[in-house]
Amino acid sequence: MVAMTAPTISIDNFAFSQPSVTVPVGTKVTWINHDDMLHTVADEGKAFKSDPLDSGDSFSHVFDKPGTYKYFCSLHPHMTGTIVVQ
Ligand SMILES: [Cu+2]
């Protein structure tokens, strides 16, 4: 089995640092908020949603089903990203 990485996506300047990340099934993805502003990580399909993340807070989700997960910040919906799970 291929070693899985555990990608970390930064939230900086009202943007997710990596617009699209492709990972194998079973990967844990972590988001860390580096802004001095609350942000969330919310899946369009409601597969996951973080609480509001303060500066320095993080949120993780394990992707155990393949698919394309489009997510956004529910406080600033123009902030978007995609996780592709294979
Ligand atoms: Cu936000």
PDB file of the backbone (N, CA, C, O) and the ligand in Angstrom, with CONECT records:
HET     CU  A 101       1
ATOM      1  N   MET A   1       0.850  -1.198   0.000  1.00  0.00           N
ATOM      2  CA  MET A   1       0.000   0.000   0.000  1.00  0.00           C
ATOM      3  C   MET A   1       0.888   1.252   0.000  1.00  0.00           C
ATOM      4  O   MET A   1       1.905   1.319   0.690  1.00  0.00           O
ATOM      5  N   VAL A   2       0.483   2.199  -0.766  1.00  0.00           N
ATOM      6  CA  VAL A   2       1.253   3.441  -0.862  1.00  0.00           C
ATOM      7  C   VAL A   2       1.076   4.247   0.422  1.00  0.00           C
ATOM      8  O   VAL A   2      -0.033   4.366   0.943  1.00  0.00           O
ATOM      9  N   ALA A   3       2.154   4.785   0.915  1.00  0.00           N
ATOM     10  CA  ALA A   3       2.076   5.619   2.111  1.00  0.00           C
ATOM     11  C   ALA A   3       1.207   6.837   1.816  1.00  0.00           C
ATOM     12  O   ALA A   3       1.344   7.484   0.777  1.00  0.00           O
ATOM     13  N   MET A   4       0.317   7.131   2.749  1.00  0.00           N
ATOM     14  CA  MET A   4      -0.570   8.268   2.545  1.00  0.00           C
ATOM     15  C   MET A   4       0.023   9.516   3.184  1.00  0.00           C
ATOM     16  O   MET A   4       0.537   9.488   4.302  1.00  0.00           O
ATOM     17  N   THR A   5      -0.062  10.568   2.465  1.00  0.00           N
ATOM     18  CA  THR A   5       0.317  11.838   3.055  1.00  0.00           C
ATOM     19  C   THR A   5      -0.901  12.400   3.764  1.00  0.00           C
ATOM     20  O   THR A   5      -2.021  11.946   3.529  1.00  0.00           O
ATOM     21  N   ALA A   6      -0.700  13.356   4.604  1.00  0.00           N
ATOM     22  CA  ALA A   6      -1.811  14.000   5.297  1.00  0.00           C
ATOM     23  C   ALA A   6      -1.756  15.473   4.951  1.00  0.00           C
ATOM     24  O   ALA A   6      -1.135  16.263   5.662  1.00  0.00           O
ATOM     25  N   PRO A   7      -2.403  15.839   3.866  1.00  0.00           N
ATOM     26  CA  PRO A   7      -2.293  17.225   3.390  1.00  0.00           C
ATOM     27  C   PRO A   7      -2.848  18.226   4.398  1.00  0.00           C
ATOM     28  O   PRO A   7      -3.847  17.984   5.074  1.00  0.00           O
ATOM     29  N   THR A   8      -2.166  19.342   4.465  1.00  0.00           N
ATOM     30  CA  THR A   8      -2.625  20.461   5.286  1.00  0.00           C
ATOM     31  C   THR A   8      -2.868  21.656   4.380  1.00  0.00           C
ATOM     32  O   THR A   8      -2.003  22.044   3.595  1.00  0.00           O
ATOM     33  N   ILE A   9      -4.049  22.228   4.497  1.00  0.00           N
ATOM     34  CA  ILE A   9      -4.426  23.377   3.679  1.00  0.00           C
ATOM     35  C   ILE A   9      -4.491  24.588   4.596  1.00  0.00           C
ATOM     36  O   ILE A   9      -5.228  24.590   5.582  1.00  0.00           O
ATOM     37  N   SER A  10      -3.726  25.607   4.271  1.00  0.00           N
ATOM     38  CA  SER A  10      -3.752  26.834   5.058  1.00  0.00           C
ATOM     39  C   SER A  10      -4.874  27.741   4.590  1.00  0.00           C
ATOM     40  O   SER A  10      -5.238  27.755   3.414  1.00  0.00           O
ATOM     41  N   ILE A  11      -5.414  28.495   5.529  1.00  0.00           N
ATOM     42  CA  ILE A  11      -6.357  29.554   5.177  1.00  0.00           C
ATOM     43  C   ILE A  11      -5.633  30.869   5.450  1.00  0.00           C
ATOM     44  O   ILE A  11      -5.325  31.204   6.594  1.00  0.00           O
ATOM     45  N   ASP A  12      -5.375  31.594   4.390  1.00  0.00           N
ATOM     46  CA  ASP A  12      -4.604  32.831   4.462  1.00  0.00           C
ATOM     47  C   ASP A  12      -5.263  33.854   3.571  1.00  0.00           C
ATOM     48  O   ASP A  12      -5.616  33.553   2.431  1.00  0.00           O
ATOM     49  N   ASN A  13      -5.437  35.081   4.085  1.00  0.00           N
ATOM     50  CA  ASN A  13      -5.893  36.155   3.210  1.00  0.00           C
ATOM     51  C   ASN A  13      -7.185  35.815   2.493  1.00  0.00           C
ATOM     52  O   ASN A  13      -7.320  36.068   1.296  1.00  0.00           O
ATOM     53  N   PHE A  14      -8.140  35.239   3.223  1.00  0.00           N
ATOM     54  CA  PHE A  14      -9.447  34.907   2.659  1.00  0.00           C
ATOM     55  C   PHE A  14      -9.339  33.947   1.481  1.00  0.00           C
ATOM     56  O   PHE A  14     -10.079  34.066   0.504  1.00  0.00           O
ATOM     57  N   ALA A  15      -8.407  32.988   1.579  1.00  0.00           N
ATOM     58  CA  ALA A  15      -8.297  31.986   0.519  1.00  0.00           C
ATOM     59  C   ALA A  15      -7.742  30.690   1.096  1.00  0.00           C
ATOM     60  O   ALA A  15      -6.991  30.691   2.070  1.00  0.00           O
ATOM     61  N   PHE A  16      -8.132  29.589   0.470  1.00  0.00           N
ATOM     62  CA  PHE A  16      -7.543  28.296   0.801  1.00  0.00           C
ATOM     63  C   PHE A  16      -6.259  28.151  -0.016  1.00  0.00           C
ATOM     64  O   PHE A  16      -6.243  28.427  -1.216  1.00  0.00           O
ATOM     65  N   SER A  17      -5.182  27.713   0.649  1.00  0.00           N
ATOM     66  CA  SER A  17      -3.859  27.769   0.016  1.00  0.00           C
ATOM     67  C   SER A  17      -3.754  26.860  -1.198  1.00  0.00           C
ATOM     68  O   SER A  17      -2.971  27.133  -2.109  1.00  0.00           O
ATOM     69  N   GLN A  18      -4.536  25.776  -1.224  1.00  0.00           N
ATOM     70  CA  GLN A  18      -4.494  24.887  -2.392  1.00  0.00           C
ATOM     71  C   GLN A  18      -5.911  24.741  -2.913  1.00  0.00           C
ATOM     72  O   GLN A  18      -6.754  24.132  -2.255  1.00  0.00           O
ATOM     73  N   PRO A  19      -6.186  25.297  -4.096  1.00  0.00           N
ATOM     74  CA  PRO A  19      -7.559  25.295  -4.617  1.00  0.00           C
ATOM     75  C   PRO A  19      -8.104  23.881  -4.817  1.00  0.00           C
ATOM     76  O   PRO A  19      -9.297  23.635  -4.633  1.00  0.00           O
ATOM     77  N   SER A  20      -7.214  22.949  -5.198  1.00  0.00           N
ATOM     78  CA  SER A  20      -7.674  21.585  -5.433  1.00  0.00           C
ATOM     79  C   SER A  20      -6.603  20.617  -4.945  1.00  0.00           C
ATOM     80  O   SER A  20      -5.417  20.775  -5.236  1.00  0.00           O
ATOM     81  N   VAL A  21      -7.046  19.619  -4.204  1.00  0.00           N
ATOM     82  CA  VAL A  21      -6.127  18.604  -3.683  1.00  0.00           C
ATOM     83  C   VAL A  21      -6.714  17.249  -4.033  1.00  0.00           C
ATOM     84  O   VAL A  21      -7.906  17.013  -3.834  1.00  0.00           O
ATOM     85  N   THR A  22      -5.881  16.362  -4.555  1.00  0.00           N
ATOM     86  CA  THR A  22      -6.313  15.009  -4.884  1.00  0.00           C
ATOM     87  C   THR A  22      -5.649  14.034  -3.913  1.00  0.00           C
ATOM     88  O   THR A  22      -4.431  14.044  -3.738  1.00  0.00           O
ATOM     89  N   VAL A  23      -6.468  13.195  -3.289  1.00  0.00           N
ATOM     90  CA  VAL A  23      -5.954  12.285  -2.263  1.00  0.00           C
ATOM     91  C   VAL A  23      -6.569  10.904  -2.442  1.00  0.00           C
ATOM     92  O   VAL A  23      -7.644  10.780  -3.030  1.00  0.00           O
ATOM     93  N   PRO A  24      -5.904   9.866  -1.946  1.00  0.00           N
ATOM     94  CA  PRO A  24      -6.519   8.532  -1.947  1.00  0.00           C
ATOM     95  C   PRO A  24      -7.561   8.402  -0.836  1.00  0.00           C
ATOM     96  O   PRO A  24      -7.526   9.132   0.155  1.00  0.00           O
ATOM     97  N   VAL A  25      -8.492   7.457  -1.020  1.00  0.00           N
ATOM     98  CA  VAL A  25      -9.506   7.189   0.006  1.00  0.00           C
ATOM     99  C   VAL A  25      -8.811   6.902   1.334  1.00  0.00           C
ATOM    100  O   VAL A  25      -7.781   6.229   1.382  1.00  0.00           O
ATOM    101  N   GLY A  26      -9.387   7.420   2.395  1.00  0.00           N
ATOM    102  CA  GLY A  26      -8.834   7.183   3.724  1.00  0.00           C
ATOM    103  C   GLY A  26      -7.913   8.280   4.213  1.00  0.00           C
ATOM    104  O   GLY A  26      -7.404   8.217   5.331  1.00  0.00           O
ATOM    105  N   THR A  27      -7.696   9.291   3.375  1.00  0.00           N
ATOM    106  CA  THR A  27      -6.775  10.362   3.756  1.00  0.00           C
ATOM    107  C   THR A  27      -7.443  11.345   4.710  1.00  0.00           C
ATOM    108  O   THR A  27      -8.610  11.706   4.560  1.00  0.00           O
ATOM    109  N   LYS A  28      -6.664  11.759   5.687  1.00  0.00           N
ATOM    110  CA  LYS A  28      -7.127  12.831   6.583  1.00  0.00           C
ATOM    111  C   LYS A  28      -6.573  14.150   6.071  1.00  0.00           C
ATOM    112  O   LYS A  28      -5.363  14.309   5.915  1.00  0.00           O
ATOM    113  N   VAL A  29      -7.463  15.083   5.814  1.00  0.00           N
ATOM    114  CA  VAL A  29      -7.059  16.420   5.360  1.00  0.00           C
ATOM    115  C   VAL A  29      -7.298  17.391   6.509  1.00  0.00           C
ATOM    116  O   VAL A  29      -8.329  17.343   7.179  1.00  0.00           O
ATOM    117  N   THR A  30      -6.329  18.268   6.723  1.00  0.00           N
ATOM    118  CA  THR A  30      -6.423  19.245   7.806  1.00  0.00           C
ATOM    119  C   THR A  30      -6.364  20.655   7.241  1.00  0.00           C
ATOM    120  O   THR A  30      -5.551  20.956   6.367  1.00  0.00           O
ATOM    121  N   TRP A  31      -7.228  21.504   7.749  1.00  0.00           N
ATOM    122  CA  TRP A  31      -7.203  22.927   7.406  1.00  0.00           C
ATOM    123  C   TRP A  31      -6.762  23.706   8.649  1.00  0.00           C
ATOM    124  O   TRP A  31      -7.177  23.391   9.764  1.00  0.00           O
ATOM    125  N   ILE A  32      -5.933  24.709   8.451  1.00  0.00           N
ATOM    126  CA  ILE A  32      -5.504  25.564   9.558  1.00  0.00           C
ATOM    127  C   ILE A  32      -5.752  27.018   9.177  1.00  0.00           C
ATOM    128  O   ILE A  32      -5.350  27.482   8.109  1.00  0.00           O
ATOM    129  N   ASN A  33      -6.423  27.718  10.078  1.00  0.00           N
ATOM    130  CA  ASN A  33      -6.725  29.125   9.809  1.00  0.00           C
ATOM    131  C   ASN A  33      -5.579  30.021  10.279  1.00  0.00           C
ATOM    132  O   ASN A  33      -5.273  30.071  11.471  1.00  0.00           O
ATOM    133  N   HIS A  34      -4.958  30.715   9.356  1.00  0.00           N
ATOM    134  CA  HIS A  34      -3.885  31.657   9.697  1.00  0.00           C
ATOM    135  C   HIS A  34      -4.345  33.109   9.619  1.00  0.00           C
ATOM    136  O   HIS A  34      -3.549  34.024   9.834  1.00  0.00           O
ATOM    137  N   ASP A  35      -5.627  33.329   9.313  1.00  0.00           N
ATOM    138  CA  ASP A  35      -6.141  34.699   9.279  1.00  0.00           C
ATOM    139  C   ASP A  35      -6.567  35.133  10.679  1.00  0.00           C
ATOM    140  O   ASP A  35      -6.854  34.301  11.540  1.00  0.00           O
ATOM    141  N   ASP A  36      -6.603  36.428  10.891  1.00  0.00           N
ATOM    142  CA  ASP A  36      -7.134  36.972  12.152  1.00  0.00           C
ATOM    143  C   ASP A  36      -8.629  37.209  11.996  1.00  0.00           C
ATOM    144  O   ASP A  36      -9.127  38.295  12.292  1.00  0.00           O
ATOM    145  N   MET A  37      -9.332  36.204  11.537  1.00  0.00           N
ATOM    146  CA  MET A  37     -10.734  36.331  11.150  1.00  0.00           C
ATOM    147  C   MET A  37     -11.307  34.932  11.204  1.00  0.00           C
ATOM    148  O   MET A  37     -10.625  33.974  10.841  1.00  0.00           O
ATOM    149  N   LEU A  38     -12.537  34.793  11.647  1.00  0.00           N
ATOM    150  CA  LEU A  38     -13.154  33.467  11.685  1.00  0.00           C
ATOM    151  C   LEU A  38     -13.406  32.959  10.274  1.00  0.00           C
ATOM    152  O   LEU A  38     -13.826  33.712   9.395  1.00  0.00           O
ATOM    153  N   HIS A  39     -13.147  31.679  10.069  1.00  0.00           N
ATOM    154  CA  HIS A  39     -13.499  31.014   8.818  1.00  0.00           C
ATOM    155  C   HIS A  39     -14.068  29.640   9.151  1.00  0.00           C
ATOM    156  O   HIS A  39     -13.858  29.109  10.241  1.00  0.00           O
ATOM    157  N   THR A  40     -14.790  29.081   8.190  1.00  0.00           N
ATOM    158  CA  THR A  40     -15.243  27.693   8.338  1.00  0.00           C
ATOM    159  C   THR A  40     -14.832  26.914   7.101  1.00  0.00           C
ATOM    160  O   THR A  40     -14.409  27.479   6.092  1.00  0.00           O
ATOM    161  N   VAL A  41     -14.967  25.606   7.209  1.00  0.00           N
ATOM    162  CA  VAL A  41     -14.748  24.704   6.082  1.00  0.00           C
ATOM    163  C   VAL A  41     -16.022  23.890   5.959  1.00  0.00           C
ATOM    164  O   VAL A  41     -16.302  23.048   6.812  1.00  0.00           O
ATOM    165  N   ALA A  42     -16.803  24.129   4.905  1.00  0.00           N
ATOM    166  CA  ALA A  42     -18.123  23.517   4.783  1.00  0.00           C
ATOM    167  C   ALA A  42     -18.263  22.863   3.414  1.00  0.00           C
ATOM    168  O   ALA A  42     -18.063  23.510   2.385  1.00  0.00           O
ATOM    169  N   ASP A  43     -18.605  21.592   3.407  1.00  0.00           N
ATOM    170  CA  ASP A  43     -18.793  20.858   2.163  1.00  0.00           C
ATOM    171  C   ASP A  43     -20.137  21.238   1.534  1.00  0.00           C
ATOM    172  O   ASP A  43     -21.149  21.335   2.228  1.00  0.00           O
ATOM    173  N   GLU A  44     -20.139  21.450   0.216  1.00  0.00           N
ATOM    174  CA  GLU A  44     -21.407  21.753  -0.476  1.00  0.00           C
ATOM    175  C   GLU A  44     -22.417  20.644  -0.271  1.00  0.00           C
ATOM    176  O   GLU A  44     -23.611  20.905  -0.121  1.00  0.00           O
ATOM    177  N   GLY A  45     -21.945  19.408  -0.264  1.00  0.00           N
ATOM    178  CA  GLY A  45     -22.828  18.250  -0.106  1.00  0.00           C
ATOM    179  C   GLY A  45     -23.071  17.882   1.341  1.00  0.00           C
ATOM    180  O   GLY A  45     -23.660  16.841   1.633  1.00  0.00           O
ATOM    181  N   LYS A  46     -22.623  18.727   2.244  1.00  0.00           N
ATOM    182  CA  LYS A  46     -22.821  18.554   3.689  1.00  0.00           C
ATOM    183  C   LYS A  46     -22.179  17.296   4.252  1.00  0.00           C
ATOM    184  O   LYS A  46     -22.646  16.757   5.256  1.00  0.00           O
ATOM    185  N   ALA A  47     -21.113  16.821   3.615  1.00  0.00           N
ATOM    186  CA  ALA A  47     -20.399  15.661   4.157  1.00  0.00           C
ATOM    187  C   ALA A  47     -19.602  16.057   5.397  1.00  0.00           C
ATOM    188  O   ALA A  47     -19.336  15.224   6.264  1.00  0.00           O
ATOM    189  N   PHE A  48     -19.228  17.313   5.478  1.00  0.00           N
ATOM    190  CA  PHE A  48     -18.499  17.788   6.659  1.00  0.00           C
ATOM    191  C   PHE A  48     -18.696  19.283   6.778  1.00  0.00           C
ATOM    192  O   PHE A  48     -18.939  19.984   5.795  1.00  0.00           O
ATOM    193  N   LYS A  49     -18.583  19.755   8.023  1.00  0.00           N
ATOM    194  CA  LYS A  49     -18.604  21.201   8.259  1.00  0.00           C
ATOM    195  C   LYS A  49     -17.900  21.485   9.575  1.00  0.00           C
ATOM    196  O   LYS A  49     -18.198  20.873  10.600  1.00  0.00           O
ATOM    197  N   SER A  50     -16.976  22.409   9.532  1.00  0.00           N
ATOM    198  CA  SER A  50     -16.260  22.764  10.760  1.00  0.00           C
ATOM    199  C   SER A  50     -17.070  23.767  11.565  1.00  0.00           C
ATOM    200  O   SER A  50     -17.970  24.427  11.044  1.00  0.00           O
ATOM    201  N   ASP A  51     -16.735  23.869  12.838  1.00  0.00           N
ATOM    202  CA  ASP A  51     -17.171  25.022  13.613  1.00  0.00           C
ATOM    203  C   ASP A  51     -16.380  26.224  13.109  1.00  0.00           C
ATOM    204  O   ASP A  51     -15.393  26.050  12.394  1.00  0.00           O
ATOM    205  N   PRO A  52     -16.790  27.436  13.465  1.00  0.00           N
ATOM    206  CA  PRO A  52     -15.968  28.595  13.088  1.00  0.00           C
ATOM    207  C   PRO A  52     -14.563  28.450  13.670  1.00  0.00           C
ATOM    208  O   PRO A  52     -14.390  28.194  14.861  1.00  0.00           O
ATOM    209  N   LEU A  53     -13.577  28.618  12.814  1.00  0.00           N
ATOM    210  CA  LEU A  53     -12.175  28.469  13.224  1.00  0.00           C
ATOM    211  C   LEU A  53     -11.588  29.837  13.514  1.00  0.00           C
ATOM    212  O   LEU A  53     -11.571  30.721  12.656  1.00  0.00           O
ATOM    213  N   ASP A  54     -11.115  29.993  14.717  1.00  0.00           N
ATOM    214  CA  ASP A  54     -10.434  31.234  15.070  1.00  0.00           C
ATOM    215  C   ASP A  54      -8.998  31.154  14.543  1.00  0.00           C
ATOM    216  O   ASP A  54      -8.570  30.115  14.041  1.00  0.00           O
ATOM    217  N   SER A  55      -8.277  32.238  14.662  1.00  0.00           N
ATOM    218  CA  SER A  55      -6.889  32.248  14.205  1.00  0.00           C
ATOM    219  C   SER A  55      -6.107  31.164  14.939  1.00  0.00           C
ATOM    220  O   SER A  55      -6.117  31.102  16.168  1.00  0.00           O
ATOM    221  N   GLY A  56      -5.425  30.305  14.169  1.00  0.00           N
ATOM    222  CA  GLY A  56      -4.626  29.225  14.754  1.00  0.00           C
ATOM    223  C   GLY A  56      -5.381  27.926  14.951  1.00  0.00           C
ATOM    224  O   GLY A  56      -4.772  26.895  15.237  1.00  0.00           O
ATOM    225  N   ASP A  57      -6.723  27.958  14.801  1.00  0.00           N
ATOM    226  CA  ASP A  57      -7.495  26.725  14.952  1.00  0.00           C
ATOM    227  C   ASP A  57      -7.385  25.861  13.705  1.00  0.00           C
ATOM    228  O   ASP A  57      -7.122  26.353  12.608  1.00  0.00           O
ATOM    229  N   SER A  58      -7.592  24.560  13.898  1.00  0.00           N
ATOM    230  CA  SER A  58      -7.565  23.660  12.751  1.00  0.00           C
ATOM    231  C   SER A  58      -8.786  22.750  12.773  1.00  0.00           C
ATOM    232  O   SER A  58      -9.452  22.589  13.796  1.00  0.00           O
ATOM    233  N   PHE A  59      -9.055  22.165  11.616  1.00  0.00           N
ATOM    234  CA  PHE A  59     -10.168  21.228  11.435  1.00  0.00           C
ATOM    235  C   PHE A  59      -9.675  20.104  10.540  1.00  0.00           C
ATOM    236  O   PHE A  59      -8.975  20.349   9.558  1.00  0.00           O
ATOM    237  N   SER A  60     -10.037  18.879  10.876  1.00  0.00           N
ATOM    238  CA  SER A  60      -9.628  17.737  10.053  1.00  0.00           C
ATOM    239  C   SER A  60     -10.837  16.900   9.674  1.00  0.00           C
ATOM    240  O   SER A  60     -11.812  16.803  10.419  1.00  0.00           O
ATOM    241  N   HIS A  61     -10.748  16.296   8.491  1.00  0.00           N
ATOM    242  CA  HIS A  61     -11.786  15.370   8.044  1.00  0.00           C
ATOM    243  C   HIS A  61     -11.117  14.208   7.337  1.00  0.00           C
ATOM    244  O   HIS A  61     -10.211  14.400   6.527  1.00  0.00           O
ATOM    245  N   VAL A  62     -11.572  12.986   7.649  1.00  0.00           N
ATOM    246  CA  VAL A  62     -11.074  11.793   6.965  1.00  0.00           C
ATOM    247  C   VAL A  62     -12.030  11.475   5.818  1.00  0.00           C
ATOM    248  O   VAL A  62     -13.229  11.289   6.027  1.00  0.00           O
ATOM    249  N   PHE A  63     -11.486  11.416   4.612  1.00  0.00           N
ATOM    250  CA  PHE A  63     -12.290  11.156   3.418  1.00  0.00           C
ATOM    251  C   PHE A  63     -12.303   9.661   3.155  1.00  0.00           C
ATOM    252  O   PHE A  63     -11.337   9.114   2.623  1.00  0.00           O
ATOM    253  N   ASP A  64     -13.403   8.990   3.530  1.00  0.00           N
ATOM    254  CA  ASP A  64     -13.440   7.543   3.369  1.00  0.00           C
ATOM    255  C   ASP A  64     -14.309   7.093   2.199  1.00  0.00           C
ATOM    256  O   ASP A  64     -14.534   5.897   2.015  1.00  0.00           O
ATOM    257  N   LYS A  65     -14.798   8.049   1.407  1.00  0.00           N
ATOM    258  CA  LYS A  65     -15.540   7.681   0.196  1.00  0.00           C
ATOM    259  C   LYS A  65     -14.998   8.463  -0.986  1.00  0.00           C
ATOM    260  O   LYS A  65     -14.742   9.662  -0.871  1.00  0.00           O
ATOM    261  N   PRO A  66     -14.817   7.791  -2.138  1.00  0.00           N
ATOM    262  CA  PRO A  66     -14.334   8.528  -3.305  1.00  0.00           C
ATOM    263  C   PRO A  66     -15.362   9.549  -3.788  1.00  0.00           C
ATOM    264  O   PRO A  66     -16.564   9.399  -3.571  1.00  0.00           O
ATOM    265  N   GLY A  67     -14.862  10.574  -4.439  1.00  0.00           N
ATOM    266  CA  GLY A  67     -15.759  11.581  -4.981  1.00  0.00           C
ATOM    267  C   GLY A  67     -15.062  12.920  -5.058  1.00  0.00           C
ATOM    268  O   GLY A  67     -13.898  13.066  -4.685  1.00  0.00           O
ATOM    269  N   THR A  68     -15.808  13.898  -5.553  1.00  0.00           N
ATOM    270  CA  THR A  68     -15.309  15.267  -5.640  1.00  0.00           C
ATOM    271  C   THR A  68     -16.079  16.094  -4.625  1.00  0.00           C
ATOM    272  O   THR A  68     -17.301  16.223  -4.699  1.00  0.00           O
ATOM    273  N   TYR A  69     -15.345  16.647  -3.686  1.00  0.00           N
ATOM    274  CA  TYR A  69     -15.954  17.405  -2.596  1.00  0.00           C
ATOM    275  C   TYR A  69     -15.634  18.880  -2.785  1.00  0.00           C
ATOM    276  O   TYR A  69     -14.491  19.307  -2.621  1.00  0.00           O
ATOM    277  N   LYS A  70     -16.649  19.643  -3.130  1.00  0.00           N
ATOM    278  CA  LYS A  70     -16.467  21.095  -3.235  1.00  0.00           C
ATOM    279  C   LYS A  70     -16.844  21.703  -1.899  1.00  0.00           C
ATOM    280  O   LYS A  70     -17.901  21.408  -1.340  1.00  0.00           O
ATOM    281  N   TYR A  71     -15.967  22.554  -1.399  1.00  0.00           N
ATOM    282  CA  TYR A  71     -16.242  23.146  -0.097  1.00  0.00           C
ATOM    283  C   TYR A  71     -16.030  24.646  -0.155  1.00  0.00           C
ATOM    284  O   TYR A  71     -15.455  25.175  -1.107  1.00  0.00           O
ATOM    285  N   PHE A  72     -16.501  25.318   0.876  1.00  0.00           N
ATOM    286  CA  PHE A  72     -16.419  26.773   0.913  1.00  0.00           C
ATOM    287  C   PHE A  72     -16.399  27.213   2.368  1.00  0.00           C
ATOM    288  O   PHE A  72     -16.602  26.409   3.278  1.00  0.00           O
ATOM    289  N   CYS A  73     -16.156  28.479   2.571  1.00  0.00           N
ATOM    290  CA  CYS A  73     -16.269  29.070   3.905  1.00  0.00           C
ATOM    291  C   CYS A  73     -17.677  29.628   4.023  1.00  0.00           C
ATOM    292  O   CYS A  73     -18.069  30.491   3.237  1.00  0.00           O
ATOM    293  N   SER A  74     -18.441  29.145   4.994  1.00  0.00           N
ATOM    294  CA  SER A  74     -19.839  29.579   5.087  1.00  0.00           C
ATOM    295  C   SER A  74     -19.963  31.046   5.494  1.00  0.00           C
ATOM    296  O   SER A  74     -21.032  31.638   5.342  1.00  0.00           O
ATOM    297  N   LEU A  75     -18.895  31.632   6.004  1.00  0.00           N
ATOM    298  CA  LEU A  75     -18.919  33.048   6.374  1.00  0.00           C
ATOM    299  C   LEU A  75     -18.504  33.945   5.206  1.00  0.00           C
ATOM    300  O   LEU A  75     -18.868  35.119   5.155  1.00  0.00           O
ATOM    301  N   HIS A  76     -17.747  33.385   4.281  1.00  0.00           N
ATOM    302  CA  HIS A  76     -17.262  34.125   3.107  1.00  0.00           C
ATOM    303  C   HIS A  76     -17.376  33.172   1.914  1.00  0.00           C
ATOM    304  O   HIS A  76     -16.384  32.562   1.515  1.00  0.00           O
ATOM    305  N   PRO A  77     -18.567  33.040   1.347  1.00  0.00           N
ATOM    306  CA  PRO A  77     -18.802  31.975   0.352  1.00  0.00           C
ATOM    307  C   PRO A  77     -17.958  32.084  -0.919  1.00  0.00           C
ATOM    308  O   PRO A  77     -17.916  31.147  -1.716  1.00  0.00           O
ATOM    309  N   HIS A  78     -17.288  33.222  -1.112  1.00  0.00           N
ATOM    310  CA  HIS A  78     -16.407  33.290  -2.290  1.00  0.00           C
ATOM    311  C   HIS A  78     -15.128  32.487  -2.059  1.00  0.00           C
ATOM    312  O   HIS A  78     -14.373  32.259  -3.004  1.00  0.00           O
ATOM    313  N   MET A  79     -14.873  32.060  -0.839  1.00  0.00           N
ATOM    314  CA  MET A  79     -13.714  31.212  -0.548  1.00  0.00           C
ATOM    315  C   MET A  79     -14.098  29.766  -0.846  1.00  0.00           C
ATOM    316  O   MET A  79     -14.940  29.188  -0.159  1.00  0.00           O
ATOM    317  N   THR A  80     -13.483  29.190  -1.867  1.00  0.00           N
ATOM    318  CA  THR A  80     -13.865  27.830  -2.261  1.00  0.00           C
ATOM    319  C   THR A  80     -12.637  26.966  -2.479  1.00  0.00           C
ATOM    320  O   THR A  80     -11.530  27.464  -2.681  1.00  0.00           O
ATOM    321  N   GLY A  81     -12.858  25.670  -2.433  1.00  0.00           N
ATOM    322  CA  GLY A  81     -11.800  24.708  -2.720  1.00  0.00           C
ATOM    323  C   GLY A  81     -12.423  23.369  -3.056  1.00  0.00           C
ATOM    324  O   GLY A  81     -13.626  23.165  -2.896  1.00  0.00           O
ATOM    325  N   THR A  82     -11.586  22.462  -3.524  1.00  0.00           N
ATOM    326  CA  THR A  82     -12.057  21.148  -3.929  1.00  0.00           C
ATOM    327  C   THR A  82     -11.098  20.076  -3.418  1.00  0.00           C
ATOM    328  O   THR A  82      -9.877  20.219  -3.487  1.00  0.00           O
ATOM    329  N   ILE A  83     -11.690  18.997  -2.901  1.00  0.00           N
ATOM    330  CA  ILE A  83     -10.909  17.803  -2.563  1.00  0.00           C
ATOM    331  C   ILE A  83     -11.410  16.695  -3.477  1.00  0.00           C
ATOM    332  O   ILE A  83     -12.602  16.388  -3.498  1.00  0.00           O
ATOM    333  N   VAL A  84     -10.502  16.100  -4.227  1.00  0.00           N
ATOM    334  CA  VAL A  84     -10.849  14.953  -5.076  1.00  0.00           C
ATOM    335  C   VAL A  84     -10.309  13.705  -4.384  1.00  0.00           C
ATOM    336  O   VAL A  84      -9.112  13.588  -4.124  1.00  0.00           O
ATOM    337  N   VAL A  85     -11.226  12.768  -4.091  1.00  0.00           N
ATOM    338  CA  VAL A  85     -10.845  11.543  -3.383  1.00  0.00           C
ATOM    339  C   VAL A  85     -10.960  10.382  -4.369  1.00  0.00           C
ATOM    340  O   VAL A  85     -12.017  10.147  -4.955  1.00  0.00           O
ATOM    341  N   GLN A  86      -9.855   9.666  -4.539  1.00  0.00           N
ATOM    342  CA  GLN A  86      -9.825   8.581  -5.527  1.00  0.00           C
ATOM    343  C   GLN A  86      -9.753   7.218  -4.840  1.00  0.00           C
ATOM    344  O   GLN A  86      -9.719   6.189  -5.514  1.00  0.00           O
TER     345      GLN A  86
HETATM  346 CU    CU A 101     -14.078  32.744   5.720  1.00  0.00          CU2+
END
